[in-house]
């Protein structure tokens, strides 16, 4: 079967809508055409263009794992014209999807290794794809440790999954909220994610770390891991928030000579350190 023209969107039906946090929703999308469903494949770390017909497209990750077939999931915050139009969609509405685009996390290279995730707020969705990819083949990996935080309790996404991960014996989970963001019912940690990471450092032996979040979290979190013995080539991130067209045509995502959409969005800390300071 010939690959689909990357400029022609798949038609996707909204099969379910989950309210994650204020202005943040998760859509489960199913292919309208069964042949498209059979043809479509992706890997953890890749992204797509999600479009509302007549409004435009917006770029964000595929938040579900390729180990879970029959649907795709995306999580987004309503901030601009397209995402607001997406947020106004209803159950069974049809939207467009183009992709997948970008490079991937080298999961097969991580077999037998300990995996550490460091993330915050709405940056959990791209790592959720990887987390479930690993958990669905749990026997292939060592320890799995997750550090996750948000500005407030209400801003935590995937609350039911966080609860599920917290009671698993094969996952170590640190969930924190920023000072002042807790409630009287909150029983978790209080503090910024880099602080919690520094106070509870993971072991770097035979380990890989994946960091995603706002630039300040990446800027502060990666050096903490490096200082604790993680090789810079074994620390990964995703810079997908810089992308627009997804295929290296518009130039919006360039950092120096790097096209984030084509050369990334997955990069190692070693590669990030070579980028101009503009990021």
C-alpha positions in Angstrom: 0.0 0.0 0.0 1.4 3.4 -1.0 2.0 5.8 1.9 -0.6 8.5 2.4 0.2 12.0 1.0 1.4 13.9 4.0 -0.6 17.0 3.0 -3.9 15.2 3.0 -5.4 14.7 6.5 -6.9 11.6 7.9 -10.5 12.0 9.0 -10.8 11.3 12.7 -13.9 10.9 14.8 -13.8 12.2 18.4 -14.7 9.0 20.4 -14.3 10.4 23.9 -13.5 13.7 25.6 -11.8 13.9 29.0 -11.5 17.2 30.9 -8.0 17.0 32.4 -7.5 20.4 34.0 -8.7 24.0 33.4 -8.7 24.5 29.6 -7.0 21.1 29.1 -8.7 18.2 27.3 -7.8 14.8 26.0 -9.5 13.5 22.9 -9.6 9.9 21.9 -9.7 9.8 18.1 -10.7 6.9 15.9 -10.2 6.7 12.1 -13.3 7.2 10.0 -11.9 5.0 7.3 -10.8 1.5 8.4 -8.2 1.3 5.7 -6.5 4.4 7.2 -6.5 2.7 10.6 -4.8 -0.3 9.1 -2.2 1.8 7.3 -1.3 4.3 10.1 1.7 3.6 12.2 3.8 5.7 14.5 6.4 5.5 17.2 6.8 7.2 20.6 7.9 10.8 20.3 6.3 11.6 17.0 3.8 14.4 16.6 0.9 15.3 14.3 -1.0 18.2 12.9 -4.6 18.4 14.3 -7.0 20.4 12.3 -10.5 21.8 12.5 -11.8 22.2 9.0 -12.1 25.9 8.2 -10.0 27.0 11.2 -6.5 25.6 10.6 -4.1 23.2 12.3 -2.2 23.0 15.5 0.8 20.9 16.3 1.2 18.6 19.3 2.3 15.2 20.3 0.5 11.9 20.0 -0.2 11.2 23.6 -1.2 7.6 23.4 1.2 4.7 23.0 1.7 2.7 19.8 1.2 -0.4 21.8 -2.5 0.5 22.1 -4.1 0.0 18.7 -7.3 1.2 17.3 -7.2 4.8 18.4 -5.0 7.8 19.0 -5.1 10.3 21.8 -4.1 13.9 22.0 -4.1 16.3 25.0 -4.1 20.0 24.4 -4.7 23.3 26.2 -7.1 25.9 24.7 -4.9 28.9 24.1 -5.2 30.1 20.5 -7.7 30.1 17.6 -7.2 26.5 16.5 -7.0 25.0 19.9 -10.1 27.0 21.0 -11.9 25.6 17.9 -10.8 22.1 18.9 -12.0 22.6 22.4 -15.4 23.6 21.0 -15.8 20.2 19.2 -18.2 17.7 20.5 -18.4 13.9 20.7 -18.5 12.3 17.3 -17.3 15.4 15.5 -14.8 14.9 12.7 -11.4 16.6 12.7 -8.3 16.2 10.5 -5.0 14.7 11.4 -1.8 14.8 9.4 1.3 12.8 10.4 3.1 11.2 12.0 6.1 13.6 11.8 9.4 13.8 13.5 11.9 11.5 15.0 11.4 9.1 17.9 12.7 8.0 21.3 15.1 5.0 20.8 13.1 2.7 23.0 14.7 -0.5 21.8 18.1 0.9 22.9 16.7 1.2 26.4 16.0 -2.5 26.9 17.4 -3.6 30.3 18.0 0.0 31.4 16.5 2.0 34.3 14.3 4.9 33.0 13.7 8.2 34.7 11.0 10.7 33.6 11.1 14.4 34.6 8.2 16.6 33.5 5.7 19.2 34.5 2.2 20.5 33.7 1.0 20.0 30.1 4.4 18.5 29.1 3.3 15.1 30.5 1.4 14.1 27.3 4.5 13.4 25.2 6.0 11.4 28.0 2.8 9.6 28.7 3.1 8.0 25.3 6.6 6.7 26.3 5.5 5.7 29.8 2.7 3.5 28.6 4.9 2.2 25.8 7.3 1.0 28.5 4.7 -0.2 31.0 3.0 -2.3 28.3 6.2 -4.2 27.8 7.4 -3.8 31.4 9.6 -6.9 31.5 12.0 -5.3 29.1 13.1 -2.5 31.4 14.6 -1.9 34.8 13.4 0.6 37.3 10.9 3.2 36.2 10.9 6.5 38.1 8.6 9.4 37.3 8.9 13.0 38.6 5.9 15.1 37.7 4.5 18.5 38.9 2.2 21.3 38.1 1.4 24.8 39.4 -1.6 23.6 41.4 -3.5 20.4 42.2 -6.1 21.4 39.6 -3.4 21.7 36.9 -2.3 18.1 37.2 -3.3 16.1 34.2 -4.1 12.4 33.9 -5.1 12.3 37.5 -6.6 8.8 37.3 -3.4 7.5 35.7 -1.3 9.2 38.3 -3.3 7.3 40.9 -2.8 4.1 39.0 0.9 4.6 38.7 1.2 5.5 42.4 -0.1 2.1 43.5 2.0 0.0 41.1 4.9 -1.8 42.7 7.0 -1.5 39.6 6.8 2.3 39.3 8.3 5.0 41.6 6.3 8.2 41.4 7.0 11.7 42.8 4.0 14.1 42.2 4.4 17.6 43.4 2.7 21.0 43.1 4.3 24.5 43.3 4.3 26.2 46.7 0.9 27.8 47.1 -0.8 25.4 44.7 -1.7 22.8 47.2 -5.2 22.3 48.8 -6.2 21.2 52.2 -6.9 17.7 50.7 -3.5 17.5 49.0 -1.3 14.8 50.5 1.5 14.9 48.0 4.8 16.8 47.8 5.0 20.6 47.6 7.9 22.1 45.7 9.2 22.8 42.2 10.0 19.7 40.1 13.8 20.5 39.9 13.9 20.9 43.7 12.1 17.6 44.2 14.5 16.0 41.7 17.6 17.4 43.5 16.3 16.3 46.9 15.4 12.8 45.7 18.1 12.1 43.0 17.7 9.0 40.9 20.6 6.6 40.4 22.4 7.1 37.2 23.8 3.6 36.9 22.6 1.9 33.6 20.0 4.7 33.4 18.3 6.9 30.8 16.4 10.1 31.6 13.7 11.9 29.6 12.9 15.5 30.5 10.0 17.5 29.1 8.4 20.7 30.3 8.6 24.5 30.1 12.0 25.8 29.1 12.9 26.6 32.8 12.3 23.0 33.8 14.5 21.7 31.0 17.1 24.3 31.8 17.2 23.4 35.5 16.4 19.7 35.3 19.0 18.5 32.8 22.1 19.9 34.7 20.8 18.2 37.9 20.8 14.9 36.2 24.1 15.5 34.6 25.6 16.5 37.9 24.3 13.3 39.4 26.2 11.1 36.9 23.8 10.8 33.9 25.7 11.0 30.6 24.5 13.9 28.5 23.9 11.5 25.6 21.5 9.5 27.8 19.4 12.5 28.7 16.6 13.1 26.2 14.0 15.9 25.7 11.3 16.9 23.2 11.1 20.4 21.9 7.8 20.0 20.1 6.5 23.4 21.2 8.6 25.1 18.6 6.9 23.5 15.6 4.4 24.9 13.1 4.2 23.3 9.7 5.8 20.0 10.8 7.7 19.4 7.5 10.6 21.9 7.6 9.0 24.5 5.2 7.9 27.4 7.4 11.1 27.8 9.4 9.4 28.7 12.6 11.0 25.9 14.5 14.6 26.5 13.5 17.2 26.8 16.3 20.4 27.8 14.5 20.6 25.4 11.6 18.4 22.8 13.3 14.8 22.2 12.2 13.1 20.9 15.3 10.3 19.3 13.3 12.6 17.4 10.9 15.8 16.9 13.1 13.7 16.4 16.2 11.5 16.9 18.2 13.5 14.4 20.2 17.0 15.5 21.2 19.7 14.5 23.7 21.1 16.9 26.2 24.4 16.6 24.3 22.6 17.9 21.2 20.8 20.6 23.1 24.1 22.0 24.5 25.3 22.5 20.9 22.3 24.6 20.0 22.4 28.5 20.1 21.4 30.1 23.4 18.1 31.4 21.8 16.3 28.3 23.1 
